[in-house]
Amino acid sequence: MNKTRVINKSKVVALATDGSSYTDGAVQETIFLAQACNAKIVVFNVIAIDSASATAVHSSAAAMRRETKEYTDNIKKLASDQDLSCEVFIEESYQPDKTIVELAYKHKADILIMGRHGKQGLLKLLVGSMTSKVIGHGFPKVLVVPKDFIIKGDKVLLAVDGSQASEAALDEIIGMGIHCTNLKEVYAVSVTPTESGLEEAQALVEAVCTKGQEQEMSVKFHPISLVGKPAADIIARIAAEKEVDMILIGGHGKGLGKLLMGHVTEKVIGKAHCAVLVIEKKRDEASDAEDNK
């Protein structure tokens, strides 16, 4: 089993699962990360209900609970085999995406891990997939893992646009470089839609690489600035060409060419061959207090 930690230190790792095989990759990474960090695992299975026909829907939800229990019991066994603490929470909700995020905050999760329903499914993110909705709530770290995918952690791509979320993603990579012996190469990529923005794009990635190298880590930073659109396609293409196994990208940043505005992040998730870690800007204490009310 891969014991290398490829995410910063975590005390609580949350897994959101629908009980389908599409979340198998997410389950694996949850176990790997929790084992590496000696973290607690919390598993959320939130069943959507519809107010239009509450009685029938609740009956269907009860059946789904029974089907889900076998899947979550297996996760608990995997965790137990590694001497990891694991709690499972199965709930019904009229707004499951919101409930998932609320549960993650309630249980003080450091990261929320979700599966991906294949490229075709995630290309429809803009019309309401659960992953898209959860990311839209702005949880600080959401890791989306394709089915049967394993993160080795030796090469990662950082999408750069100069936003606070982008800076937070760089901080995450620096933490990974300090704590993860596997991390060897980081590709800092900035995409601008026009030639006029290329100089700024180059300056952004150079600054990121300089900051990374200043940490005296044994990690090589490679600056890449490109002109073109759509940005999501270019980021996914570079990730495949460089054979990275994780993309770090801001959730709702705003900067050069609006690179990391939410819909681009979602499209990157849908098009990428690898896992995607979505980082939001650092939250202030007032925001945290508001969420915990």
N, C-alpha and C positions, 0 to 999 in steps of 0.2 A: 504493500500500500504506500502511496505517495505521502510522505510526512512533511514535505517542504511547505512552509507557510508562504503563500503568495499574496496575502492581504495583510495589512497592519494588524497588530495585536487586537484580538477580540475576546471579550469575556462571555458574550452571549451571541450565538449565531442563530438567526431565524430563517426558517425554510417555509415558503408558501407553496403548497402543492395541491393539485386537483385530483391526485390519486391515479393519474394516467402515466403511461410509460414515458411520455414526453418530459417528465420531471426527473427521470432517472439520473441524468447528468448532474442536475442540481442536487440531488440526494448525495451522490458521490462526493461532490465538492463540499457539501455541508459537513460530511463526516471527516473528510481530509482536513478542512480548516479547523474544525472543532478539536480534532486530535492534535494538530500541530500547536494550537493555542491552549489546549486543555480547557476549552470553553464549554459552556452549557448550550445545549440545542433546544430550541423551541420550534415546534412544527405547527403550522396553521393550515387547516383545511376549512375554508369558508364556503358554504353552500348557498348559492343564490336562490332567493325566493321572490315570488311575484305577488304583490298585493291583490292582483286581479282575481285570483282564485286561491285564497289562502289555504283552505282545507285540503284541496287536491295537491297543492304545491308542497305543503308540509308533509303530506303522506309520501310524496316523491322524495322529499329531502330526507325523510327517515330511512327510506330504502338506500339512498346514497350514503348515508351515515354507515349503514351496515357494510356496504361495499368498500367504503373508504377505510374502515377499521382494519381490515386485513393488510392493506397497503401501509398504513401508519404503524401497525404492529411490527411490520418488517423493518421499518426505519428504526423503531425503538430497539429492536434486536441488534441491528447493525451497530447502533450506538453503544448498547450494552456490551457487545463483543469487544469494543475498544475502551471499556470502562468509562464511558461518557454519560453524563446526565442528560436525559432527554424527556421533555414533556410535550404532549400532543393536545392541541385544542381544536375541537371540531365545533363550528358554529354555523348558524343560519343567519343570513343578512339580506336586507333589501338592497344594500350597496356594498357588495363584498370587497371591492377594491379599497374603499374607505376603512372597512373593518380590519382588513389585513394590516394596513398602515397603523391604525390605532392599536392593534395588538402588538405590533413591533415596538411602538413607543412604550406601551404599558409594561412590556417585559424587558425594557431597556436593551433592546437588541442593538449591537454595533453594526450589523450588516444584515440585509434581507436578501435571500437567495431565491431565485425563481427559475423555472424551466422555460423552454422555448418550444413552441409547437411547429417547428420546422420553418424554413424560409418562406414558403408560400403563405402560411398562416400569419407570420409577423409582418409581411408586406401590407397587411390590412390594418396595421396599427392605428391609422388615422380614423378608422371607423369603429373604434371601440374595443380593442382587445383588452383583456384583463391586465396584461403586462404594461401596456401603454397607460392605462388608468392609474395603476399603482405608482408608476414612475411620475405621473403627473402630480401626485400629492407631495412630491419633493422630499421623500425620505433621504437622509444623508448618503447612504450607500446601498445601491441595489445591483446585485450581480445576476446577470441573465446568462444561463448556461444552456447550450444546445443539447439535444438528446445524445446520450452516450459520449459526451465530450469530456476529456480530462485536461485540466490546466497544468502544464508542466512548469510554466513560470520563468522560462529562460529568456524569452523575447516578448516585449509588450509594445503596444503603440499608444501614444498619448496624443489625442486630438487637442490642438491648441488654438484658442481664439482671443486670449488676453482677458477673459472674463474672470470673475471671482471663482466660479465653478471650475474653470480650467486651472486656476492656481491651486485650488483644493485638490484637484486630480494630481497635479505635480507633487504636492506634499505627500499624497498617498504613495506615489511611486518612490519618493525618497525614503519613506518609511519601509517600503518593500525592499529597497536596495540595502538598507541597513540590517533588516531582520531576515531577509530571504537569501540564502547562499546560492540559490539557483539562478537568480536574476542576473543576466549577462549583458543584454542589450535593450535599449529604449529608443524607439523611433518617434521623435517629436514632429508631428505633421500639422501644418497650417495650410488651409486651402482658401484662396481668394477668387471670386468670380471674374475679376478683371485684372489686366496687366498693371493698372494704376495702383493696385493694392499689394503688389508683389513685394515691394521693398519693406512694407510694414510686416507682411507675413514672414519674411526672412528674419527681420529683427526680433519678432516674437519667438520663433523657434530657436534662434541663436541664444537669446536670453534664458530660455528654459534649459537648454543644454548646458550653458555656463553655470547656472544655479545648481544643476544636478551634479556636474563634475566637481563643483566646489565642496561637495560633501565627502570627498575622498573615499568613495565607494569603488569597488572593482566592477563598475558598470559602465559600458560605453554608451554615450548619447549621440544619436545621429539626427541632425536637423534636416527636415524636408519641407520645402515650401513649393506650392504648386498653384497654377492658375487653371481654373476649370469649374464646371458644374454639371450635374448636381454634386455637392460636396460629399454627401453620404456614399455615393458610388465610388468616388475617388478614395475616400478613407477605407472603404471595404476592400478595394482593389489593392491598395498599398499593404494593408494588413495581410492579404493572401500572398502577395509577392514576397514579403519579408518573412512569411511563415510565423507570424506572431500567434500566440494562443490566447491573448487577451487585449482588448481595446479599452482604454480608460477615456471617458468622455464626460463633459459637463452635462447636466440635465437641462437647465434652462438659462444658460449663460447668454450674454449678448456681447457681440464684439465684431471682429473683422468679418464682414459679409454675413453677419448673423449666423455664423457657422454652427453654433451650438444651441440655437433656439430649439425648443423641444421636439418639433417634428423631424428635424435632421437627426437628432439623437435616436429617435424611434426608428427612422429609416436605416440607420447604421446597424441597429440591433437586428432588423429584418434581413439585411443583406450580408452581414458578416458571417464568415465561416466559423468564427471562434466565439468565445465568451466575451461579454461586454460588461464592464463595471461602470455604472452611472454614478457620478459624484455630484452632489449639490454643494453650493457654497456653504461655508461654515455658518452654523446657526448661532444667533445670539441668545443670551439667557432669557430675554423677554419672549422670544419665539418658543423656546422650549417650555417655558412656564405656561404659555397659552395652549400648547398641544397637550399638556398634562392635566388641564382642567377637567 
